[in-house]
Amino acid sequence: MTVLDQFRVDGEVALVTGGASGIGAGYAEAMAEGGADVAIADVDASGLADTADHLRAETDATVLPIEADVTDEDDAERMVERTVDDLGGLDVCFANAGISGLGNKITNVSLSDWREINGVNLDGVFLTTREAGSIMEEQGHGRLIVTASMLSFVAEPAIGIGPYVASKGGAKQLTKQLAAELAPDVRVNAVCPGYVRTSIGHGLLTETAAESPAVEDLHDEIEGRTPLGRFAEPSELKGIALYLASEASSYCTGSTFVVDGGWTAI
């Protein structure tokens, strides 16, 4: 097997939560281009349909859109069961669904906002990986990939997204615990993106700037603080997704892969 062959996922089945747009849609595209059939789950029915149509037009993959809320225990179980039943198995699962919330200092965050953000970003990852991990543990193989964040390593006071930072720190540690518990048959790793041009990464800055004139130039400031000088595009995470989903990463588990344009290096 050549090194390029190791990156193929021909004949495998992948589930991507938050797959209607942004990073999740990029993950789904990477898997489809690598040879896998793909289930994409999201609460955004319109986005799911558009992404499914795009993947079918651009690849030979069978694509299964599933409208599901990862914070709902029944939905989490159902989306995994549908993937297995309709696509014939589950080899790879990306626990990717997430939200950011509006910028606010921790001392001004309501309990309901705290619970909403942690509900998606941490509870949703728990439910997704619990259901998918159970299937993989039973069948004796599989890969779980969690979308954490570079902000699981560092704080971001300029925006004030404490609940998001806390939730992603929890997701990173959950990744390590899952890796320890499910080894050696199931590998579990986390991708920690920096600022990505998505509805979460880019939209949050727009909303924050609209509320506070003091941060009108926050977008430019973030690009200036990033060594590579720009936001990432979702497509720039496709390579790490395929690496972690394939045999190319066969000796990686419990690891966090930071893709942040150098943000955490300085």
N, C-alpha and C positions, 0 to 999 in steps of 0.2 A: 504494500500500500504506500503510495507516494504521500508527501505531506499535504498536497492539495486534496487528495482523496480523503484524508482524515477530516476535512472540513465539510464533507458531504453528509446529508441527513436523509438520503434517499429512502423512501418507504416508511419513514417514521411519522408520528403524529404529534403535533404541538398544540398546546392551548395557550393563548395570550389574553390575559385580562387587561382591560383598558385598551383594547385593540382597535377601537374605532378611529383613532387619530394619533398624531404625535409619535412619541417613542414607541408605543405599543403597535401602531400600524407599521412602523419601521421594523420592529422585531418580527411581526408576521410576514412582512415582505422578505426579510432575510431567510426565514425558514422555508417559505414557498420557493424562493430562488435556489435554496440549497437542496430541494428535492422532497420536502416534507408536505404532508397534508396539514391544514391549519384550521383550528377553531378559534374564533375571535369573540370575546365576550365583553359587553359594555352595557351601560344604561342608555346610551345614545343610539337609538334604533336607526335613525337616518344615517349617522356616521358609519354604523356597522354595514349598512347596505352599500354605501359608496365604497368603503374599503374592500368589501367582499367582491364587488364588481371589478374594481381595479386589479385585485390579485388574480381573479379569474381571467381577465383580459391579458395580463402581462406574464402569467406563469401557467404551468400545467397542473397546478395543485388543485385538489378538492378543498373548497373553503366552506366552513360551517359557521355562519354568524349566529350568536346566541345572545339574546337580550337578557341580561342578568345583573343583579346588584350584589357585589362581593361582600357587602356588609350584612346581607341576609343569609342566614345559615342554610335555609332550604334552597335558595338560589345557588349558593356555592356548591352544594351537593349535586344539584340538578345539572349545572353546567359541566361538571366533571363526568357525570353519568352519561349525558348526551354526547360528549366528545368520544367516550369509550364506545358507546352503542352505535353511533352514526359513522364514526371514522375507523373503528376497529381496534382502538387501543389508546394509550397515552404514554409517550416516551419523554416528552419535554413539556414543562409548564413554566411560563413566565408570569409570576405574581407581580404585575406591573401597575394595576389600577391605582390612581392616586389623585389627590386634590391638594391645593396649597392654602387656600383661605386668604382673606384680606390681611394686609399688613397691620399689625397692632402689637404694642408692647405686652409682655406677659401679664403685667399688672392690670391691663385693660381687657384681657381676653375673658369672655364669658365661658361658663362651664359648658353650655350647649355648643358653642363654637369649638371648644377644645375636644369635646366628645365626637363632634361631626368629623373633624379632620383626622383624629386618631382612629375613628371608626373605619374610615376607608383605608388609611395608610398603614395601620397596624392590625386592627381586627380583620380587615379584608385580606391582608397577606397571611395572617394566621389561618383563616378559614380556607383560603385557596390552597395553601401548602398542606394543610391537614388533610383535605379531601384528596388532592392529587398525590401527596406523599403516601397515603394509605394504599392507593392503587399501586404505586411504584414499589412500595415495600413488599406487597403481596406478590407481585410479578417478578421481583428480584432485580429490577433495573429501572433507571430513570434519572432525569436531571431536572432539578428545580432551580430557577433563576429569579432572584428577587430584585426589583428595582428599588434601591435605597437612594442615596444622594451624597454628594460631596459634603452637604450640610449635616451629615451624620458624623463628620469629623470636626467641623468648625462651626462657629456661630455666624449669624448674619444680622447684626443689629441695625444696619441701614434700612432694611425692609421690615423687620419686626415680625418674623413668622415663626415664633417660638413653638407653637403646637406642631407645625410641620417639621421643624428641626428635631423635636423630641420623638415624633412618630418615626422619622427615618432612622434615628439612632436605635430605636427599638427594633425596627425591621432588620437593621444590620446585625444586631445581636441575636435575633431570632434565626437569622441565616446560619450563624455559627452553631447555635444549639441544634438546629435541624441537621446540619452536617455531621455533628458528633453522634447524634442519635441514629441516623439513617445509614451511616457508613457500614460496610464498604459498597453496598449495592446501589445506593442512590447518592448522587453527588449534588451538593447544594452550594451555590455561590451567589454573590450579589454584585450588581453593577451600580456604581455610584456616579451618576452624571453630574456635570456642572450645569451652568445655565444653558438651556436648550431652547431653540426658537419654537416653542409650542404654546398652547393655550395656557399651560401652567407657568412655564418659565417667563414667557414674554408678556402674557396677559396680566400677570400679577403686577408687573412693573407699571403697566398702563393704568391699572386700577389704583395702585398706590400713588402714582404721580398725580392722578386726578384728584385725590383726596388731600394731597399735601404739596403745595407749590415748592416746598423746600427740596423735594426729590424729583423735580421735573427732569433733571439731567441724570437721573440714576442709571438709565440705560447706558448712556455714554460713559458714566463712571465705572460701571461694571465691566464694560468692554476694555476700558483703560486699565483696570486692575487685573484683567486676565492676560497672562503672558502671550497667548496666541491672539489676543486683541479682538475677539469677537465671540458671539454666541455660537454654540454648536448647532448643526442641522440634525434633525432626527435620523437621517440616513447615515450619519457618522457613528451611530451606535450599532449599526447592523453587523459590523465585523466582530465586535466583542460578543454580540448575541450569538452569532453562528459558532464562534469559538467555544463558548461555554455550553452550547447545545450539542456539540459534536465530540467525536473521539479525539479531536485535536487537544482537548483540555482534560484528557483521561486521568491525569494525576493532580487535578485541582479540585479541592472541596473545602468549604469553610472559608473561602477567600473573598476579599472585596476588591473589585477592579474599578479604580477611579478614572473617569473619562471627563476631565474638567478643564482642559485647555491650559493646565498648569496652575490653576487657582490655589490649590492646597500646597503647592511647592514653595510659596513665598509668604 
